[in-house]
Amino acid sequence: MFVNGDGEVWVDRGSGPERRPDVDLGGEPSVRALAVRLAAEGGRHLDEAAPCVDVRLGDGMRIHAVLPPVSTRGTLLSIRLPSRARPTLDALDAAGAFPPGCRALLEEAVRRRTNLLITGAGGSGKTTLLGALLARADPRERIVLVEDVAELRVRHAHVVSLEARQANIEGAGELSLPRLVREALRMRPDRLVVGECRGSEIRDLLGALNTGHDGGAGTLHANGVADVPARLEALGALAGMDAVTTARQAVSAIGLVVHLARTPRGVG
């Protein structure tokens, strides 16, 4: 759900945003108060000194808020509600998510412990597919998830999850994704999974996958398959890696890239 400034509400259930003029949030003061309250429930402070916040509430709801003057239209809210269900490969297949032969290829990749990179635009279902694939891993395997905001829902017997933490208002207490990837490697994972690679953690993930941690996975925001190399190169640069080093690490570490695209009827 998206709330734009003056209370304009849009809802996306998977087939694209639709405006909801019937939903009245009461204008800018009410929207701002709602944003501040939601941030507080997630343990974060939202005001002029900290006008942007990204939090996850206890029920898994993810909130992103931006206050003016950073937002020129008034308070902005992006609210993601987690699915109560944990979609399986069977459910995704029934919904038409897989081209012919694709599901069998993915299941074989999981069985062979191939390192996977799932790419796609925002809302394309990267996290959903990754969770469904991890559910097919051997139940004796230990899966360690590392996420900026915990969203992966995996139906598996042995899953543990680490969630990054932003610094508090005094600038202390931060636990970054790169730090958590290093901590996860000390937890003897059979499969190391980074929910979404957005920054310098790509160096730690590629390094881990290149040193015997097969069966790992991650997701990456990319609008098309052709964009993936450039995205990896950009993230590698954030970690101080040059283009050649990033390319060599990626080619060695990643066994299969799976790209998801949204179609008029959903994801395919």
Residue pairs with C-beta under 8 A, 6 or more apart in sequence:
1 9
1 10
1 11
1 12
1 77
1 78
1 79
1 80
1 81
2 9
2 10
2 11
2 12
2 17
2 76
2 77
2 78
2 79
3 9
3 10
3 25
3 31
3 34
3 75
3 76
3 77
3 78
3 79
4 10
4 73
4 74
4 76
5 28
5 31
5 71
5 73
5 74
5 75
5 76
6 27
6 28
6 31
6 73
6 74
7 24
7 25
7 26
7 27
7 28
7 30
7 31
8 19
9 19
9 20
9 21
9 23
9 25
10 17
10 18
10 19
10 20
11 17
11 18
11 20
12 18
12 123
14 123
14 266
14 267
15 264
15 265
15 266
16 262
25 31
25 34
28 74
28 75
31 74
31 75
31 77
32 67
32 74
32 75
34 77
35 46
35 63
35 65
35 67
35 75
35 77
36 46
36 47
38 55
38 57
38 63
38 65
38 77
39 45
39 46
39 53
39 55
39 63
39 65
40 46
41 55
41 57
41 58
42 53
42 55
42 56
42 57
42 63
43 55
44 50
44 53
44 55
44 166
45 53
45 169
46 53
46 65
46 67
47 67
48 67
49 169
50 169
51 66
51 67
51 68
51 70
51 71
52 64
52 65
52 66
52 67
52 70
53 63
53 64
53 65
54 62
54 63
54 64
54 149
54 166
55 62
55 63
55 149
56 62
56 63
56 149
56 150
56 151
56 163
57 63
59 82
60 81
60 82
60 150
60 151
61 79
61 80
61 81
61 82
62 79
62 80
62 82
62 149
62 151
63 77
63 78
63 79
64 77
64 78
64 79
65 75
65 76
65 77
65 78
66 75
66 76
67 75
68 74
68 75
80 151
82 151
82 153
83 128
83 153
85 91
86 131
86 132
86 135
86 153
86 154
86 155
87 128
87 131
87 132
88 132
88 135
88 155
89 103
89 106
89 107
89 132
89 133
89 135
89 136
91 132
92 98
92 128
92 129
92 132
93 103
95 266
96 265
96 266
96 268
97 125
97 129
97 266
97 267
97 268
98 106
99 268
106 133
106 258
107 136
109 116
109 255
109 256
110 116
110 133
110 134
110 136
110 137
110 215
111 136
113 191
113 214
113 215
114 214
114 215
114 255
114 256
115 209
115 214
115 215
115 216
115 217
115 253
115 254
115 255
115 256
116 130
116 133
116 216
116 217
116 218
116 254
116 255
116 256
116 257
116 258
117 217
117 218
117 219
117 220
117 228
117 254
117 256
117 257
117 258
118 126
118 129
118 130
118 217
118 218
118 219
118 220
118 257
118 258
118 259
118 260
119 126
119 219
119 220
119 221
119 222
119 225
119 228
119 231
119 257
119 258
119 259
119 260
120 126
120 219
120 221
120 222
120 259
120 260
120 261
120 262
120 267
121 221
121 222
121 223
121 260
121 261
121 262
122 221
123 262
124 260
124 261
124 262
124 267
125 260
125 267
126 196
126 219
126 260
127 151
127 152
127 195
127 196
127 219
129 258
129 260
130 152
130 193
130 195
130 217
130 219
131 152
131 153
131 154
131 155
133 217
134 143
134 152
134 154
134 156
134 159
134 191
134 193
134 217
135 154
135 155
135 156
137 143
137 156
137 190
137 191
137 215
138 190
139 156
139 157
139 158
140 157
140 158
141 158
141 190
141 191
141 215
142 158
142 160
142 187
142 188
142 189
142 190
142 191
143 154
143 156
143 158
143 159
143 160
143 189
143 190
143 191
143 193
144 160
144 161
144 162
144 184
144 187
144 189
144 191
144 192
144 193
145 152
145 154
145 159
145 160
145 161
145 162
145 193
145 195
146 161
146 162
146 164
146 177
146 180
146 181
146 184
146 192
146 193
146 194
146 195
146 201
147 161
147 162
147 163
147 164
147 177
147 194
147 195
147 196
148 163
148 164
148 177
148 195
148 196
148 198
149 163
149 164
149 195
150 161
150 163
150 195
151 195
152 161
152 193
152 195
160 187
162 180
162 183
162 184
163 180
164 175
164 176
164 177
164 180
165 173
165 174
165 175
166 174
167 173
167 174
176 201
177 194
177 198
177 199
177 201
178 199
178 200
178 201
178 203
178 204
178 239
181 192
181 194
181 201
181 204
181 205
181 208
182 204
184 192
185 192
185 208
185 213
189 213
190 215
191 213
191 215
191 216
191 217
192 205
192 208
192 209
192 213
192 216
193 216
193 217
193 218
194 201
194 205
194 217
194 218
194 219
195 218
195 219
196 218
196 219
196 220
196 221
197 205
197 218
197 219
197 220
197 235
198 221
198 235
199 235
199 238
199 239
200 235
200 238
200 239
200 240
201 239
202 232
202 235
202 236
202 238
202 239
202 246
203 236
203 239
203 240
203 241
203 249
205 216
205 218
205 253
206 246
206 249
206 250
206 253
206 254
207 249
208 216
209 216
209 253
209 254
210 249
210 252
210 253
220 228
220 231
220 232
220 235
221 231
222 228
222 231
222 259
224 259
224 261
225 257
225 259
228 257
228 259
229 247
229 250
232 246
232 247
232 250
233 243
233 246
233 247
235 246
236 242
236 243
236 245
236 246
236 249
237 243
237 246
241 249
260 267
260 268
261 267
261 268
262 268
